[in-house]
Amino acid sequence: MVEIMKIIGFVGLPGSGKGEASKIARELGLSVVVMGDVIRQEAARLGLEPTDQNLGRIGNALREKDGPEAIARKTLKMARKTGRDLVVVDGLRSGAEAEFFRSQADEFYLIEVQAAAEARLGRLEKRGRPDDPKEWGEVRGNAEAEGQAKSRSASALEERECREKGWGLAQAMERADYRIDNSGSLEDLRRKVVQLLGDIEKGTGEI
């Protein structure tokens, strides 16, 4: 396996747009590995549905068993298997993971993707992954039921955020080298990501 010379990591709260930023990176021809895939693969191995609760428990169990860098170590193995000397890592969850990647590459850049809570909740509902809140969207048109479902989805998002912050997500975001405001359109996000990744690749991005 090759040594990775440069790692670019994306970090942010659930629904902030990390996945979209990584998708843009992939469309630019960069190699992308997703840290959450490590946990989803473990869920599949255990025969568990990839719900938010199951994935949360698995993430906790792996970190308790093998330390706070457990997911990062498995992700690095996936990154090395790409054979590329520049890899984008989607979904860091802790300062320990950030420092692990920083120690394993000649260059490491951490990008935080930011968005307001209301926007993030709406994006998760539309995304429709098994571990995302979805009740809100299932009752649109019924004002009372929609309000109740929205409240439950917001509570589920808050619970998820609290769990990830317990892993050290806040510390990871504090250590970001760059920040992208994803409060606008997808095209606006694309423009910002393309420009920043291009600057980092060329070595012209300022920290």
VORO-608727 format. One record per residue (C-alpha): x, y, z. Coordinates in steps of 0.25 Angstrom, whole numbers. Layout:
+-------+-------+-------+
!    xx !    yy !    zz !
+-------+-------+-------+
!     X !     Y !     Z !
...
+-------+-------+-------+
END
This chain:
+-------+-------+-------+
!    xx !    yy !    zz !
+-------+-------+-------+
!     0 !     0 !     0 !
!     5 !    14 !    -3 !
!     8 !    25 !     7 !
!    -2 !    36 !     6 !
!     5 !    49 !     4 !
!    -7 !    58 !     6 !
!   -21 !    56 !    13 !
!   -32 !    66 !    12 !
!   -43 !    63 !    22 !
!   -57 !    68 !    23 !
!   -64 !    71 !    37 !
!   -77 !    77 !    41 !
!   -90 !    74 !    48 !
!  -100 !    64 !    43 !
!  -107 !    70 !    30 !
!   -97 !    81 !    28 !
!   -93 !    76 !    14 !
!   -80 !    68 !    16 !
!   -86 !    57 !     7 !
!   -89 !    67 !    -4 !
!   -75 !    73 !    -2 !
!   -69 !    60 !    -4 !
!   -78 !    56 !   -16 !
!   -72 !    69 !   -22 !
!   -58 !    65 !   -19 !
!   -61 !    51 !   -25 !
!   -67 !    58 !   -38 !
!   -54 !    65 !   -39 !
!   -46 !    52 !   -40 !
!   -41 !    52 !   -25 !
!   -41 !    39 !   -18 !
!   -52 !    39 !    -6 !
!   -53 !    30 !     6 !
!   -65 !    31 !    16 !
!   -62 !    28 !    30 !
!   -77 !    25 !    32 !
!   -75 !    13 !    23 !
!   -66 !     6 !    33 !
!   -78 !     6 !    43 !
!   -88 !     2 !    32 !
!   -79 !    -9 !    28 !
!   -79 !   -14 !    43 !
!   -94 !   -13 !    44 !
!   -95 !   -22 !    31 !
!   -85 !   -32 !    37 !
!   -93 !   -33 !    50 !
!  -106 !   -34 !    42 !
!  -112 !   -21 !    48 !
!  -120 !   -11 !    40 !
!  -113 !     2 !    38 !
!  -122 !    11 !    47 !
!  -117 !    23 !    54 !
!  -118 !    15 !    68 !
!  -110 !     3 !    62 !
!   -99 !    11 !    56 !
!   -98 !    20 !    68 !
!   -96 !     8 !    77 !
!   -86 !     1 !    67 !
!   -78 !    14 !    67 !
!   -78 !    15 !    82 !
!   -74 !     0 !    83 !
!   -62 !     1 !    73 !
!   -57 !    13 !    80 !
!   -58 !     7 !    94 !
!   -51 !    -6 !    89 !
!   -40 !     0 !    81 !
!   -39 !    14 !    85 !
!   -43 !    28 !    80 !
!   -35 !    26 !    67 !
!   -42 !    12 !    64 !
!   -50 !    17 !    52 !
!   -39 !    26 !    47 !
!   -29 !    14 !    46 !
!   -39 !     6 !    38 !
!   -42 !    18 !    29 !
!   -27 !    20 !    27 !
!   -26 !     5 !    22 !
!   -37 !     8 !    12 !
!   -30 !    21 !     7 !
!   -17 !    14 !     5 !
!   -24 !     3 !    -3 !
!   -28 !    14 !   -13 !
!   -13 !    15 !   -18 !
!   -14 !    30 !   -18 !
!    -5 !    40 !   -11 !
!   -16 !    50 !    -9 !
!   -29 !    45 !    -2 !
!   -41 !    52 !     3 !
!   -47 !    47 !    16 !
!   -62 !    49 !    18 !
!   -68 !    50 !    32 !
!   -57 !    52 !    43 !
!   -64 !    52 !    57 !
!   -53 !    56 !    67 !
!   -41 !    63 !    70 !
!   -33 !    50 !    72 !
!   -37 !    46 !    58 !
!   -32 !    59 !    52 !
!   -19 !    58 !    60 !
!   -18 !    43 !    55 !
!   -19 !    47 !    40 !
!   -10 !    59 !    42 !
!     1 !    49 !    48 !
!    -1 !    39 !    36 !
!     1 !    49 !    24 !
!    11 !    59 !    20 !
!     0 !    69 !    18 !
!   -14 !    69 !    25 !
!   -24 !    79 !    23 !
!   -38 !    79 !    31 !
!   -50 !    86 !    25 !
!   -62 !    89 !    33 !
!   -75 !    90 !    25 !
!   -85 !    99 !    33 !
!  -100 !   101 !    32 !
!  -112 !   105 !    41 !
!  -120 !    95 !    49 !
!  -133 !    97 !    41 !
!  -126 !    95 !    27 !
!  -118 !    82 !    33 !
!  -131 !    76 !    37 !
!  -138 !    78 !    24 !
!  -126 !    72 !    16 !
!  -126 !    60 !    25 !
!  -141 !    58 !    23 !
!  -139 !    59 !     8 !
!  -127 !    50 !     8 !
!  -135 !    38 !    13 !
!  -123 !    30 !    18 !
!  -128 !    19 !    28 !
!  -120 !    26 !    39 !
!  -127 !    40 !    36 !
!  -139 !    46 !    42 !
!  -151 !    44 !    33 !
!  -164 !    46 !    40 !
!  -166 !    60 !    37 !
!  -166 !    58 !    22 !
!  -176 !    46 !    23 !
!  -188 !    55 !    28 !
!  -187 !    68 !    20 !
!  -200 !    74 !    18 !
!  -206 !    71 !    32 !
!  -201 !    83 !    40 !
!  -203 !    77 !    54 !
!  -196 !    64 !    50 !
!  -186 !    71 !    42 !
!  -182 !    80 !    54 !
!  -182 !    68 !    64 !
!  -173 !    60 !    54 !
!  -164 !    72 !    52 !
!  -162 !    73 !    67 !
!  -158 !    58 !    67 !
!  -149 !    59 !    56 !
!  -142 !    71 !    62 !
!  -141 !    63 !    75 !
!  -135 !    52 !    68 !
!  -125 !    61 !    61 !
!  -121 !    67 !    74 !
!  -119 !    53 !    80 !
!  -110 !    50 !    69 !
!  -102 !    63 !    70 !
!  -100 !    61 !    85 !
!   -95 !    46 !    82 !
!   -85 !    51 !    72 !
!   -81 !    63 !    80 !
!   -78 !    53 !    91 !
!   -68 !    46 !    82 !
!   -61 !    59 !    81 !
!   -68 !    66 !    68 !
!   -67 !    80 !    74 !
!   -52 !    78 !    76 !
!   -50 !    74 !    62 !
!   -58 !    86 !    57 !
!   -50 !    95 !    65 !
!   -37 !    90 !    58 !
!   -42 !    92 !    44 !
!   -32 !    99 !    35 !
!   -43 !   104 !    26 !
!   -58 !   107 !    27 !
!   -69 !   106 !    17 !
!   -82 !   113 !    19 !
!   -93 !   104 !    13 !
!  -105 !   113 !    15 !
!  -107 !   116 !     0 !
!  -110 !   107 !   -12 !
!  -103 !    94 !   -17 !
!   -97 !   102 !   -28 !
!   -91 !   112 !   -18 !
!   -86 !   100 !   -10 !
!   -80 !    94 !   -22 !
!   -73 !   107 !   -26 !
!   -67 !   108 !   -12 !
!   -62 !    94 !   -11 !
!   -56 !    94 !   -25 !
!   -48 !   107 !   -22 !
!   -43 !   102 !    -9 !
!   -39 !    88 !   -13 !
!   -32 !    94 !   -25 !
!   -24 !   104 !   -16 !
!   -20 !    92 !    -7 !
!   -16 !    83 !   -18 !
!    -8 !    94 !   -24 !
!    -2 !    98 !   -10 !
!    -8 !   112 !   -11 !
!   -18 !   110 !     0 !
!   -15 !   119 !    12 !
!   -17 !   114 !    26 !
+-------+-------+-------+
END
